[in-house]
Amino acid sequence: MEKIDTINLVKRFKDDCKLRDMTDESIRNYMSELKIFCNYLQKNKINILQIGNESLEDFLKYLKEERGNSQRRIEHYFTALSSFYDFLTYKGYVSKNIILPFRKRYIRRYKKNSTPAVRKLISVEEMSHFINSIIPMRPKAIAILLAKTGIRRGELLKIELRDINFNEKSITLKPFHKRSNRTVFFDEETEIILKKWLKRREKLVNNGVTSLFVNDYGRSIGRNSVYEDIVKWAKKLGYYDPNSDRLEDHFSCHNFRHFYTTHLLRNGMPREYVKELRGDIRGEAIDIYHHIDKKDMKKAYLSAVPKFNVV
């Protein structure tokens, strides 16, 4: 099969993922893993619609021996492949999803009832040390905003200048299918760092760019830039071990959400306020009718949010 046919199949699969309301991050991960798979097939002259068990075994060896992927990473590859071949089966391109029996035989899957991996949780003192150790203003502003609001990386990237209300010390986030409440608050420490970043941003930004965070050329930054801004300093401080596959030895963007939630609860903030600020999807119909007073929630937030003595 010509390369263009494979490209079209992957593109149609991507459109199908969007139609099924998969998250942008999940789609991006699937596309990345499928790209490596397709390149492997092309290099070995294997037809994507006629792949057999032997080719899958060889691909598994390639992931383990040549790419050095961990077991969990390999699971992610075959989850993406299974979803892709499920799509091909549904559309009639293939007669069955060959990945399903292969996964059952060769891929050790983490059981739902097994003990989940625990994300690294750092103390307030450690977070203070982390943020105050960061010298460049952009990663410092990113770190304190993540720690003080608990927002996701994708939500942070979509923040525009007009979304920030310094008078109310609040940010209105863009609509996101995983989020109910779109208003988050910040405190005086965050305001100090954000305003320092905005002064730096004025010297960088190009006309028409409204994103809060930009690169040195004045253009909006992407997911990798946020990740690198955080992980670079996490490694320097020993919070992230690049030689370990264990989740608890890593510290990246999502750890801030874990930190935010845990320490607000530990500081006595009512659980329903924490859930609201996190933007958790309301699980029961009655939740829709449960109206939270935002003034009370903001007061509780300012009382409970950890302080870092920022410099």
Backbone as CSV, one residue per row, in Angstrom:
resi,resn,N_x,N_y,N_z,CA_x,CA_y,CA_z,C_x,C_y,C_z
1,MET,0.847,-1.191,0.000,0.000,0.000,0.000,0.884,1.242,0.000
2,GLU,0.492,2.252,-0.788,1.288,3.464,-0.874,1.210,4.254,0.424
3,LYS,2.221,5.032,0.644,2.316,5.785,1.892,1.119,6.694,2.094
4,ILE,0.630,7.313,0.980,-0.482,8.240,1.093,-1.720,7.544,1.632
5,ASP,-1.926,6.246,1.325,-3.082,5.512,1.829,-3.004,5.371,3.353
6,THR,-1.832,5.050,3.843,-1.640,4.925,5.289,-1.881,6.259,5.978
7,ILE,-1.371,7.316,5.383,-1.563,8.650,5.948,-3.048,8.987,6.033
8,ASN,-3.790,8.648,4.966,-5.230,8.928,4.959,-5.974,8.115,6.014
9,LEU,-5.560,6.869,6.205,-6.199,6.037,7.225,-5.992,6.628,8.617
10,VAL,-4.761,7.064,8.888,-4.462,7.654,10.188,-5.232,8.963,10.364
11,LYS,-5.335,9.747,9.291,-6.080,11.006,9.364,-7.558,10.737,9.659
12,ARG,-8.132,9.725,9.003,-9.539,9.384,9.254,-9.733,8.896,10.686
13,PHE,-8.755,8.164,11.184,-8.814,7.707,12.576,-8.772,8.900,13.524
14,LYS,-7.927,9.881,13.226,-7.840,11.078,14.061,-9.178,11.809,14.080
15,ASP,-9.825,11.918,12.908,-11.144,12.555,12.835,-12.169,11.774,13.655
16,ASP,-12.043,10.455,13.637,-12.954,9.609,14.405,-12.754,9.820,15.908
17,CYS,-11.500,9.979,16.331,-11.210,10.239,17.749,-11.851,11.545,18.206
18,LYS,-11.779,12.562,17.341,-12.398,13.845,17.669,-13.910,13.697,17.765
19,LEU,-14.482,12.914,16.853,-15.926,12.699,16.848,-16.380,11.999,18.117
20,ARG,-15.487,11.172,18.695,-15.800,10.462,19.939,-15.459,11.285,21.181
21,ASP,-15.109,12.553,20.958,-14.821,13.487,22.058,-13.649,13.056,22.918
22,MET,-12.642,12.444,22.296,-11.425,12.148,23.028,-10.690,13.449,23.319
23,THR,-9.905,13.482,24.380,-9.176,14.697,24.732,-8.072,14.963,23.712
24,ASP,-7.694,16.231,23.599,-6.614,16.605,22.674,-5.324,15.869,23.026
25,GLU,-5.062,15.712,24.324,-3.832,15.037,24.750,-3.845,13.571,24.344
26,SER,-4.991,12.886,24.522,-5.088,11.476,24.141,-4.890,11.310,22.635
27,ILE,-5.508,12.193,21.868,-5.363,12.123,20.410,-3.913,12.363,20.020
28,ARG,-3.292,13.339,20.645,-1.896,13.644,20.345,-1.002,12.451,20.656
29,ASN,-1.245,11.787,21.785,-0.453,10.608,22.144,-0.669,9.476,21.144
30,TYR,-1.927,9.253,20.766,-2.229,8.206,19.785,-1.501,8.478,18.472
31,MET,-1.537,9.725,18.021,-0.908,10.064,16.744,0.612,9.863,16.810
32,SER,1.193,10.209,17.943,2.638,10.036,18.111,3.019,8.559,18.044
33,GLU,2.244,7.726,18.723,2.538,6.290,18.751,2.262,5.638,17.400
34,LEU,1.211,6.085,16.721,0.909,5.546,15.394,1.958,5.954,14.369
35,LYS,2.518,7.147,14.533,3.561,7.589,13.612,4.771,6.664,13.679
36,ILE,5.170,6.307,14.903,6.307,5.398,15.069,5.984,4.026,14.489
37,PHE,4.751,3.558,14.717,4.311,2.271,14.180,4.319,2.287,12.651
38,CYS,3.775,3.337,12.053,3.714,3.429,10.591,5.108,3.533,9.975
39,ASN,5.993,4.283,10.624,7.365,4.376,10.125,8.059,3.019,10.162
40,TYR,7.779,2.263,11.228,8.349,0.919,11.343,7.838,0.033,10.205
41,LEU,6.535,0.080,9.930,5.956,-0.731,8.856,6.526,-0.341,7.497
42,GLN,6.647,0.960,7.271,7.177,1.431,5.985,8.622,0.974,5.785
43,LYS,9.413,1.096,6.843,10.822,0.691,6.763,10.953,-0.793,6.448
44,ASN,10.041,-1.594,6.981,10.100,-3.039,6.776,9.153,-3.530,5.677
45,LYS,8.568,-2.570,4.949,7.702,-2.870,3.800,6.550,-3.799,4.184
46,ILE,5.851,-3.430,5.264,4.724,-4.221,5.753,3.432,-3.458,5.489
47,ASN,2.443,-4.128,4.931,1.142,-3.527,4.635,0.354,-3.360,5.926
48,ILE,-0.087,-2.156,6.203,-0.771,-1.866,7.464,-2.089,-2.608,7.605
49,LEU,-2.703,-2.997,6.464,-3.983,-3.709,6.505,-3.814,-5.225,6.486
50,GLN,-2.579,-5.677,6.345,-2.344,-7.118,6.271,-1.309,-7.586,7.294
51,ILE,-1.143,-6.818,8.342,-0.140,-7.154,9.352,-0.552,-8.420,10.107
52,GLY,0.431,-9.247,10.460,0.149,-10.493,11.157,0.835,-10.554,12.512
53,ASN,0.644,-11.663,13.214,1.212,-11.809,14.560,2.735,-11.716,14.562
54,GLU,3.353,-12.272,13.538,4.816,-12.256,13.494,5.344,-10.829,13.395
55,SER,4.682,-10.019,12.588,5.094,-8.609,12.458,4.886,-7.863,13.768
56,LEU,3.793,-8.173,14.472,3.541,-7.534,15.765,4.595,-7.952,16.790
57,GLU,5.005,-9.229,16.751,6.053,-9.703,17.656,7.360,-8.961,17.388
58,ASP,7.659,-8.765,16.105,8.880,-8.042,15.741,8.804,-6.578,16.191
59,PHE,7.625,-5.986,16.076,7.451,-4.596,16.507,7.610,-4.490,18.022
60,LEU,7.097,-5.473,18.743,7.251,-5.502,20.195,8.725,-5.589,20.578
61,LYS,9.483,-6.431,19.881,10.925,-6.535,20.130,11.619,-5.205,19.828
62,TYR,11.174,-4.554,18.758,11.740,-3.257,18.369,11.531,-2.227,19.469
63,LEU,10.329,-2.205,20.043,10.040,-1.248,21.116,10.892,-1.537,22.348
64,LYS,11.068,-2.823,22.656,11.821,-3.192,23.853,13.325,-3.026,23.678
65,GLU,13.834,-3.566,22.585,15.285,-3.687,22.429,15.926,-2.473,21.761
66,GLU,15.277,-1.923,20.735,15.889,-0.812,20.015,15.495,0.547,20.592
67,ARG,14.235,0.685,20.980,13.790,1.966,21.533,13.900,2.012,23.052
68,GLY,14.055,0.839,23.677,14.238,0.790,25.122,13.037,1.256,25.927
69,ASN,11.832,1.033,25.403,10.619,1.480,26.087,10.297,0.639,27.314
70,SER,9.746,1.279,28.319,9.314,0.582,29.524,8.044,-0.209,29.240
71,GLN,7.697,-1.109,30.167,6.488,-1.910,30.002,5.249,-1.025,29.918
72,ARG,5.172,-0.033,30.771,4.007,0.863,30.755,3.921,1.616,29.438
73,ARG,5.061,2.055,28.920,5.070,2.768,27.631,4.617,1.850,26.507
74,ILE,5.052,0.602,26.550,4.647,-0.364,25.530,3.141,-0.591,25.589
75,GLU,2.597,-0.627,26.796,1.141,-0.754,26.943,0.421,0.385,26.235
76,HIS,0.972,1.577,26.352,0.356,2.729,25.705,0.361,2.571,24.189
77,TYR,1.471,2.064,23.643,1.544,1.822,22.196,0.422,0.889,21.748
78,PHE,0.271,-0.208,22.458,-0.693,-1.211,22.012,-2.133,-0.820,22.352
79,THR,-2.317,0.080,23.271,-3.643,0.662,23.476,-4.021,1.507,22.272
80,ALA,-3.076,2.311,21.794,-3.318,3.130,20.600,-3.561,2.260,19.377
81,LEU,-2.749,1.218,19.222,-2.908,0.322,18.073,-4.244,-0.406,18.110
82,SER,-4.655,-0.831,19.305,-5.928,-1.518,19.434,-7.083,-0.606,19.046
83,SER,-7.016,0.646,19.478,-8.055,1.607,19.123,-8.059,1.864,17.617
84,PHE,-6.875,1.948,17.027,-6.758,2.175,15.586,-7.335,1.011,14.786
85,TYR,-6.987,-0.208,15.166,-7.488,-1.368,14.422,-8.962,-1.642,14.721
86,ASP,-9.426,-1.191,15.870,-10.859,-1.253,16.142,-11.610,-0.336,15.173
87,PHE,-11.020,0.833,14.904,-11.588,1.757,13.915,-11.579,1.136,12.527
88,LEU,-10.444,0.510,12.150,-10.344,-0.118,10.831,-11.361,-1.243,10.669
89,THR,-11.604,-1.976,11.757,-12.605,-3.042,11.731,-14.005,-2.463,11.562
90,TYR,-14.282,-1.427,12.316,-15.604,-0.794,12.257,-15.889,-0.245,10.858
91,LYS,-14.872,0.303,10.215,-15.043,0.888,8.886,-14.946,-0.149,7.763
92,GLY,-14.612,-1.386,8.126,-14.554,-2.443,7.124,-13.249,-2.554,6.368
93,TYR,-12.200,-1.886,6.848,-10.901,-1.987,6.188,-10.242,-3.332,6.481
94,VAL,-10.491,-3.877,7.670,-9.983,-5.197,8.050,-11.141,-6.001,8.629
95,SER,-10.966,-7.333,8.680,-12.060,-8.193,9.141,-12.126,-8.317,10.656
96,LYS,-10.993,-8.081,11.336,-10.982,-8.191,12.795,-9.848,-7.360,13.373
97,ASN,-9.953,-7.077,14.666,-8.914,-6.332,15.373,-7.859,-7.318,15.852
98,ILE,-6.767,-7.408,15.101,-5.725,-8.397,15.410,-4.962,-8.056,16.679
99,ILE,-5.056,-6.827,17.137,-4.298,-6.396,18.315,-4.853,-7.013,19.595
100,LEU,-6.156,-7.256,19.644,-6.782,-7.749,20.878,-6.180,-9.064,21.370
101,PRO,-6.134,-10.133,20.552,-5.528,-11.372,21.061,-4.030,-11.245,21.302
102,PHE,-3.364,-10.367,20.531,-1.931,-10.164,20.734,-1.671,-9.526,22.087
103,ARG,-2.462,-8.517,22.442,-2.299,-7.867,23.749,-2.539,-8.854,24.886
104,LYS,-3.549,-9.687,24.713,-3.883,-10.649,25.761,-2.727,-11.614,26.015
105,ARG,-2.014,-11.954,24.960,-0.937,-12.941,25.095,0.389,-12.316,25.532
106,TYR,0.721,-11.124,25.025,2.071,-10.601,25.206,2.205,-9.347,26.085
107,ILE,1.113,-8.605,26.237,1.231,-7.331,26.949,0.666,-7.468,28.352
108,ARG,1.540,-7.325,29.335,1.111,-7.389,30.722,0.398,-6.094,31.067
109,ARG,-0.881,-6.213,31.349,-1.684,-5.039,31.615,-1.875,-4.843,33.118
110,TYR,-1.888,-3.596,33.527,-2.095,-3.284,34.936,-3.563,-3.471,35.280
111,LYS,-3.849,-4.298,36.245,-5.228,-4.606,36.614,-5.883,-3.404,37.293
112,LYS,-7.192,-3.274,37.071,-7.923,-2.156,37.650,-7.945,-2.229,39.175
113,ASN,-7.890,-3.447,39.702,-7.965,-3.568,41.157,-6.596,-3.616,41.813
114,SER,-5.550,-3.371,41.014,-4.213,-3.352,41.596,-3.964,-1.987,42.215
115,THR,-2.952,-1.908,43.056,-2.636,-0.646,43.706,-2.084,0.336,42.682
116,PRO,-2.740,1.481,42.488,-2.278,2.425,41.480,-0.965,3.085,41.892
117,ALA,-0.210,3.507,40.858,1.025,4.223,41.139,0.685,5.556,41.791
118,VAL,1.475,5.950,42.757,1.211,7.170,43.506,2.088,8.295,42.967
119,ARG,1.457,9.409,42.626,2.229,10.558,42.158,3.027,11.166,43.304
120,LYS,4.162,11.745,42.947,4.982,12.413,43.958,4.208,13.590,44.542
121,LEU,4.155,13.646,45.855,3.556,14.783,46.549,4.640,15.458,47.363
122,ILE,4.895,16.726,47.074,5.922,17.437,47.831,5.257,18.324,48.886
123,SER,6.011,18.679,49.880,5.503,19.509,50.970,5.413,20.966,50.521
124,VAL,4.763,21.775,51.337,4.677,23.212,51.057,6.078,23.819,51.058
125,GLU,6.920,23.392,51.991,8.295,23.907,52.057,9.072,23.537,50.791
126,GLU,8.873,22.321,50.308,9.568,21.897,49.091,9.060,22.662,47.878
127,MET,7.759,22.909,47.812,7.216,23.689,46.694,7.738,25.120,46.749
128,SER,7.815,25.668,47.960,8.364,27.018,48.111,9.812,27.068,47.616
129,HIS,10.589,26.061,47.989,11.980,25.984,47.547,12.054,25.846,46.029
130,PHE,11.163,25.046,45.466,11.134,24.822,44.017,10.873,26.140,43.286
131,ILE,9.807,26.830,43.651,9.421,28.060,42.953,10.457,29.156,43.144
132,ASN,10.973,29.292,44.358,11.946,30.348,44.618,13.318,30.052,44.027
133,SER,13.559,28.808,43.639,14.842,28.451,43.012,14.851,28.772,41.521
134,ILE,13.667,28.909,40.930,13.573,29.182,39.495,13.963,30.631,39.228
135,ILE,14.909,30.813,38.341,15.405,32.162,38.048,14.643,32.835,36.901
136,PRO,14.502,32.216,35.721,13.768,32.880,34.628,12.315,33.128,35.028
137,MET,11.767,34.254,34.588,10.449,34.644,35.064,9.320,33.796,34.474
138,ARG,9.454,33.346,33.244,8.351,32.567,32.663,8.124,31.253,33.399
139,PRO,9.139,30.396,33.577,8.887,29.160,34.315,8.478,29.401,35.765
140,LYS,8.965,30.489,36.364,8.552,30.806,37.738,7.056,31.127,37.765
141,ALA,6.600,31.919,36.775,5.179,32.285,36.712,4.318,31.062,36.412
142,ILE,4.794,30.199,35.535,4.056,28.974,35.216,3.927,28.103,36.458
143,ALA,5.027,27.937,37.178,5.032,27.065,38.357,4.093,27.582,39.435
144,ILE,4.143,28.864,39.725,3.294,29.375,40.812,1.827,29.366,40.412
145,LEU,1.553,29.594,39.119,0.163,29.566,38.667,-0.405,28.149,38.741
146,LEU,0.386,27.166,38.364,-0.064,25.773,38.465,-0.277,25.377,39.922
147,ALA,0.639,25.798,40.787,0.559,25.415,42.198,-0.592,26.104,42.922
148,LYS,-0.900,27.331,42.524,-1.923,28.104,43.235,-3.335,27.923,42.672
149,THR,-3.456,27.354,41.463,-4.778,27.200,40.853,-5.147,25.747,40.573
150,GLY,-4.143,24.873,40.453,-4.425,23.475,40.155,-4.936,23.231,38.752
151,ILE,-4.755,24.193,37.852,-5.260,24.012,36.490,-4.374,23.052,35.701
152,ARG,-4.919,22.525,34.637,-4.195,21.602,33.775,-3.277,22.370,32.829
153,ARG,-2.301,21.661,32.286,-1.364,22.302,31.360,-2.095,22.887,30.150
154,GLY,-3.048,22.133,29.591,-3.793,22.612,28.432,-4.608,23.850,28.748
155,GLU,-5.141,23.921,29.968,-5.918,25.094,30.380,-5.011,26.310,30.536
156,LEU,-3.833,26.097,31.081,-2.869,27.181,31.246,-2.474,27.777,29.899
157,LEU,-2.263,26.915,28.907,-1.813,27.374,27.590,-2.848,28.239,26.888
158,LYS,-4.116,28.065,27.228,-5.179,28.806,26.551,-5.515,30.135,27.232
159,ILE,-4.861,30.431,28.348,-5.143,31.683,29.042,-4.644,32.870,28.207
160,GLU,-5.519,33.850,28.020,-5.166,35.094,27.341,-5.143,36.229,28.371
161,LEU,-4.534,37.329,28.001,-4.425,38.459,28.921,-5.795,38.919,29.408
162,ARG,-6.771,38.919,28.521,-8.108,39.395,28.871,-8.822,38.471,29.861
163,ASP,-8.321,37.262,30.045,-8.949,36.311,30.962,-8.592,36.576,32.424
164,ILE,-7.583,37.426,32.645,-7.093,37.670,34.001,-7.714,38.948,34.564
165,ASN,-8.308,38.820,35.730,-8.893,39.967,36.413,-8.093,40.210,37.697
166,PHE,-7.205,41.210,37.646,-6.358,41.463,38.804,-7.137,42.092,39.955
167,ASN,-8.201,42.808,39.633,-9.020,43.398,40.696,-9.683,42.321,41.536
168,GLU,-10.211,41.304,40.867,-10.880,40.204,41.564,-9.922,39.070,41.910
169,LYS,-8.684,39.176,41.396,-7.703,38.095,41.551,-8.320,36.761,41.100
170,SER,-8.772,36.759,39.858,-9.400,35.562,39.300,-9.033,35.416,37.830
171,ILE,-9.176,34.200,37.329,-8.941,33.891,35.917,-10.148,33.135,35.399
172,THR,-10.635,33.547,34.248,-11.716,32.821,33.589,-11.106,31.911,32.527
173,LEU,-11.181,30.624,32.747,-10.572,29.660,31.837,-11.450,29.442,30.611
174,LYS,-10.812,29.003,29.539,-11.556,28.678,28.331,-12.378,27.407,28.551
175,PRO,-13.489,27.240,27.822,-14.299,26.024,27.967,-13.456,24.777,27.706
176,PHE,-13.688,23.754,28.508,-12.940,22.499,28.398,-13.869,21.384,28.823
177,HIS,-13.925,20.320,28.035,-14.941,19.289,28.276,-14.770,18.584,29.622
178,LYS,-13.562,18.641,30.198,-13.347,18.001,31.491,-13.657,18.923,32.668
179,ARG,-14.011,20.175,32.373,-14.152,21.150,33.445,-15.568,21.710,33.506
180,SER,-16.098,21.818,34.721,-17.396,22.456,34.926,-17.161,23.935,35.236
181,ASN,-16.762,24.254,36.472,-16.477,25.634,36.849,-15.249,26.160,36.104
182,ARG,-15.365,27.354,35.526,-14.262,27.916,34.740,-13.532,29.046,35.462
183,THR,-13.972,29.405,36.654,-13.337,30.493,37.402,-12.389,29.938,38.459
184,VAL,-11.153,30.400,38.435,-10.190,30.042,39.476,-9.644,31.328,40.079
185,PHE,-9.169,31.231,41.303,-8.651,32.396,42.017,-7.135,32.296,42.184
186,PHE,-6.517,33.428,42.473,-5.099,33.439,42.845,-4.909,34.451,43.962
187,ASP,-3.762,34.394,44.620,-3.513,35.263,45.764,-2.483,36.341,45.426
188,GLU,-2.065,37.091,46.442,-1.137,38.200,46.224,0.226,37.730,45.735
189,GLU,0.674,36.580,46.229,1.971,36.054,45.776,1.947,35.793,44.275
190,THR,0.861,35.184,43.816,0.724,34.899,42.392,0.652,36.190,41.596
191,GLU,-0.064,37.163,42.127,-0.183,38.457,41.446,1.192,39.096,41.263
192,ILE,2.025,39.027,42.279,3.369,39.613,42.201,4.169,38.999,41.054
193,ILE,4.161,37.680,40.991,4.947,36.994,39.961,4.346,37.195,38.584
194,LEU,3.023,37.149,38.478,2.376,37.362,37.180,2.697,38.751,36.631
195,LYS,2.679,39.756,37.483,2.961,41.117,37.018,4.427,41.270,36.619
196,LYS,5.316,40.581,37.309,6.730,40.586,36.899,6.882,39.925,35.529
197,TRP,6.153,38.810,35.331,6.210,38.134,34.027,5.640,39.043,32.937
198,LEU,4.556,39.755,33.213,3.938,40.619,32.200,4.886,41.735,31.771
199,LYS,5.703,42.231,32.692,6.703,43.240,32.321,7.736,42.636,31.373
200,ARG,8.142,41.409,31.683,9.083,40.713,30.807,8.425,40.416,29.456
201,ARG,7.166,40.024,29.490,6.417,39.676,28.273,6.318,40.859,27.322
202,GLU,6.166,42.085,27.867,6.041,43.285,27.039,7.242,43.468,26.113
203,LYS,8.400,43.020,26.551,9.612,43.169,25.747,9.744,42.082,24.677
204,LEU,8.908,41.051,24.771,9.027,39.913,23.862,7.918,39.819,22.824
205,VAL,6.732,40.259,23.214,5.547,39.903,22.455,5.466,40.610,21.106
206,ASN,4.938,39.875,20.126,4.663,40.431,18.812,3.238,40.976,18.795
207,ASN,2.974,41.894,17.908,1.641,42.459,17.805,0.609,41.367,17.527
208,GLY,-0.511,41.452,18.245,-1.599,40.520,17.992,-1.569,39.261,18.813
209,VAL,-0.473,38.984,19.506,-0.374,37.785,20.338,-1.010,38.078,21.693
210,THR,-2.039,37.322,22.027,-2.787,37.581,23.263,-2.544,36.540,24.342
211,SER,-1.809,35.485,24.024,-1.553,34.427,25.000,-0.765,34.967,26.188
212,LEU,-1.093,34.483,27.375,-0.365,34.910,28.571,1.099,34.527,28.485
213,PHE,1.368,33.293,28.051,2.752,32.818,28.023,3.269,32.734,26.589
214,VAL,4.404,33.376,26.358,5.024,33.413,25.037,6.487,33.017,25.162
215,ASN,7.092,32.692,24.016,8.515,32.335,24.019,9.373,33.576,23.800
216,ASP,10.664,33.365,23.614,11.592,34.494,23.476,11.406,35.256,22.171
217,TYR,10.612,34.681,21.248,10.331,35.343,19.977,8.944,35.999,19.976
218,GLY,8.299,35.973,21.148,7.009,36.622,21.265,5.837,35.817,20.757
219,ARG,6.047,34.529,20.505,4.958,33.687,20.017,4.450,32.776,21.135
220,SER,3.208,32.349,21.002,2.603,31.482,22.013,3.423,30.214,22.177
221,ILE,3.571,29.756,23.405,4.325,28.531,23.653,3.396,27.322,23.540
222,GLY,4.002,26.135,23.433,3.244,24.895,23.336,3.422,24.018,24.562
223,ARG,2.826,22.844,24.510,2.837,21.913,25.643,4.253,21.528,26.051
224,ASN,5.102,21.279,25.063,6.468,20.837,25.370,7.245,21.912,26.125
225,SER,6.990,23.180,25.780,7.694,24.272,26.461,7.324,24.318,27.934
226,VAL,6.050,24.125,28.245,5.615,24.120,29.645,6.254,22.945,30.375
227,TYR,6.208,21.782,29.734,6.790,20.581,30.336,8.285,20.788,30.623
228,GLU,8.995,21.306,29.636,10.443,21.496,29.796,10.752,22.552,30.856
229,ASP,9.931,23.609,30.920,10.143,24.640,31.932,10.074,24.056,33.343
230,ILE,9.156,23.128,33.541,8.972,22.537,34.871,10.006,21.449,35.147
231,VAL,10.150,20.527,34.213,11.016,19.362,34.432,12.484,19.770,34.563
232,LYS,12.893,20.779,33.824,14.285,21.245,33.910,14.658,21.586,35.348
233,TRP,13.783,22.322,36.028,14.081,22.737,37.400,13.811,21.607,38.386
234,ALA,12.852,20.748,38.074,12.596,19.595,38.940,13.811,18.672,38.972
235,LYS,14.465,18.509,37.839,15.671,17.678,37.787,16.810,18.327,38.586
236,LYS,16.945,19.638,38.440,18.024,20.335,39.144,17.903,20.194,40.652
237,LEU,16.661,20.167,41.137,16.430,20.109,42.579,16.256,18.685,43.094
238,GLY,16.363,17.709,42.191,16.249,16.319,42.614,14.823,15.841,42.793
239,TYR,13.841,16.576,42.257,12.441,16.175,42.368,12.046,15.209,41.246
240,TYR,12.876,15.152,40.228,12.587,14.312,39.058,13.804,13.451,38.754
241,ASP,13.610,12.126,38.773,14.695,11.196,38.473,14.504,10.652,37.063
242,PRO,15.271,11.133,36.080,15.093,10.699,34.688,15.475,9.242,34.457
243,ASN,16.164,8.628,35.406,16.586,7.242,35.249,15.578,6.242,35.815
244,SER,14.485,6.748,36.341,13.475,5.872,36.932,12.204,5.871,36.094
245,ASP,11.572,4.690,35.989,10.285,4.566,35.306,9.118,4.720,36.280
246,ARG,9.417,4.850,37.565,8.354,4.924,38.561,7.722,6.306,38.573
247,LEU,6.396,6.339,38.560,5.677,7.602,38.551,6.023,8.455,39.762
248,GLU,6.215,7.809,40.905,6.499,8.556,42.132,7.888,9.191,42.146
249,ASP,8.733,8.853,41.172,10.060,9.460,41.080,10.103,10.607,40.080
250,HIS,8.950,10.923,39.505,8.873,11.999,38.512,8.099,13.184,39.086
251,PHE,8.419,14.366,38.587,7.691,15.569,38.977,7.524,16.427,37.736
252,SER,6.270,16.578,37.299,5.989,17.386,36.117,4.696,18.159,36.344
253,CYS,4.071,18.587,35.273,2.956,19.538,35.381,1.794,19.023,36.223
254,HIS,1.416,17.761,36.083,0.228,17.274,36.783,0.456,17.163,38.294
255,ASN,1.702,17.107,38.709,1.972,17.041,40.150,1.489,18.294,40.881
256,PHE,1.426,19.411,40.174,0.931,20.639,40.802,-0.552,20.507,41.150
257,ARG,-1.311,19.852,40.292,-2.740,19.643,40.556,-2.917,18.737,41.773
258,HIS,-2.061,17.756,41.886,-2.067,16.855,43.035,-1.708,17.637,44.299
259,PHE,-0.679,18.480,44.210,-0.254,19.314,45.338,-1.385,20.251,45.767
260,TYR,-1.963,20.937,44.796,-3.029,21.911,45.048,-4.196,21.276,45.789
261,THR,-4.668,20.163,45.273,-5.829,19.488,45.865,-5.527,19.024,47.288
262,THR,-4.397,18.355,47.452,-4.047,17.773,48.748,-3.896,18.824,49.831
263,HIS,-3.189,19.905,49.503,-2.898,20.888,50.550,-4.079,21.803,50.848
264,LEU,-4.955,22.024,49.895,-6.181,22.762,50.217,-7.035,21.956,51.194
265,LEU,-7.144,20.653,50.938,-7.921,19.793,51.835,-7.266,19.714,53.212
266,ARG,-5.957,19.585,53.247,-5.243,19.500,54.525,-5.381,20.785,55.333
267,ASN,-5.531,21.906,54.609,-5.662,23.183,55.293,-7.112,23.503,55.644
268,GLY,-7.989,22.514,55.498,-9.349,22.665,55.982,-10.359,23.229,55.021
269,MET,-10.007,23.357,53.754,-10.982,23.881,52.790,-12.061,22.836,52.544
270,PRO,-13.348,23.216,52.559,-14.431,22.258,52.323,-14.256,21.516,50.999
271,ARG,-14.534,20.230,51.043,-14.335,19.382,49.869,-15.105,19.879,48.651
272,GLU,-16.342,20.378,48.856,-17.125,20.824,47.702,-16.506,22.058,47.045
273,TYR,-15.821,22.896,47.850,-15.129,24.051,47.276,-13.921,23.597,46.448
274,VAL,-13.187,22.622,46.980,-12.018,22.111,46.251,-12.451,21.502,44.924
275,LYS,-13.505,20.713,44.943,-14.016,20.104,43.714,-14.448,21.167,42.714
276,GLU,-15.084,22.226,43.211,-15.544,23.295,42.330,-14.368,24.021,41.684
277,LEU,-13.350,24.340,42.472,-12.184,25.041,41.935,-11.381,24.150,40.982
278,ARG,-11.360,22.877,41.253,-10.709,21.933,40.336,-11.478,21.815,39.030
279,GLY,-12.760,22.190,39.077,-13.576,22.085,37.872,-14.041,20.682,37.590
280,ASP,-14.077,19.836,38.648,-14.485,18.445,38.441,-15.900,18.382,37.872
281,ILE,-16.094,17.476,36.911,-17.417,17.275,36.333,-18.371,16.806,37.427
282,ARG,-19.528,17.408,37.493,-20.502,17.046,38.520,-21.071,15.669,38.226
283,GLY,-20.921,14.790,39.204,-21.235,13.381,38.983,-22.695,13.016,39.109
284,GLU,-23.483,13.784,39.835,-24.876,13.439,40.050,-25.769,14.601,39.635
285,ALA,-27.015,14.268,39.263,-27.944,15.292,38.803,-28.165,16.364,39.865
286,ILE,-28.177,15.957,41.132,-28.437,16.913,42.202,-27.322,17.959,42.301
287,ASP,-26.116,17.617,41.818,-25.008,18.569,41.871,-25.301,19.827,41.067
288,ILE,-26.105,19.685,40.015,-26.425,20.824,39.157,-27.168,21.899,39.939
289,TYR,-27.949,21.454,40.934,-28.774,22.390,41.687,-28.081,22.889,42.963
290,HIS,-26.839,22.446,43.149,-26.096,22.858,44.342,-25.269,24.089,43.995
291,HIS,-25.755,25.250,44.343,-25.088,26.501,43.994,-24.137,26.927,45.113
292,ILE,-22.898,27.202,44.709,-21.869,27.599,45.670,-21.672,29.101,45.609
293,ASP,-21.632,29.734,46.760,-21.393,31.167,46.840,-19.912,31.423,46.553
294,LYS,-19.638,32.116,45.454,-18.244,32.315,45.043,-17.470,33.200,46.010
295,LYS,-18.153,34.121,46.680,-17.457,34.952,47.663,-16.968,34.108,48.836
296,ASP,-17.820,33.208,49.287,-17.427,32.318,50.378,-16.294,31.397,49.936
297,MET,-16.402,30.909,48.695,-15.377,29.997,48.182,-14.039,30.719,48.050
298,LYS,-14.070,31.949,47.566,-12.827,32.717,47.431,-12.198,32.978,48.792
299,LYS,-13.023,33.311,49.765,-12.522,33.555,51.127,-11.871,32.300,51.690
300,ALA,-12.529,31.159,51.481,-11.975,29.886,51.962,-10.678,29.554,51.232
301,TYR,-10.634,29.852,49.937,-9.429,29.601,49.134,-8.247,30.418,49.655
302,LEU,-8.456,31.714,49.845,-7.368,32.585,50.294,-6.870,32.198,51.682
303,SER,-7.749,31.613,52.462,-7.359,31.162,53.802,-6.559,29.861,53.753
304,ALA,-6.862,29.020,52.755,-6.272,27.677,52.725,-5.102,27.523,51.761
305,VAL,-5.002,28.373,50.752,-3.968,28.179,49.741,-2.583,28.346,50.364
306,PRO,-1.651,27.430,50.097,-0.301,27.506,50.694,0.443,28.769,50.288
307,LYS,1.249,29.278,51.189,2.086,30.454,50.930,3.529,30.018,50.727
308,PHE,4.224,30.676,49.765,5.566,30.257,49.389,6.647,31.301,49.676
309,ASN,6.273,32.454,50.228,7.256,33.511,50.506,8.094,33.808,49.271
310,VAL,7.407,34.112,48.169,8.080,34.258,46.878,9.034,35.448,46.876
311,VAL,10.100,35.284,46.124,11.102,36.348,45.984,11.329,36.619,44.510
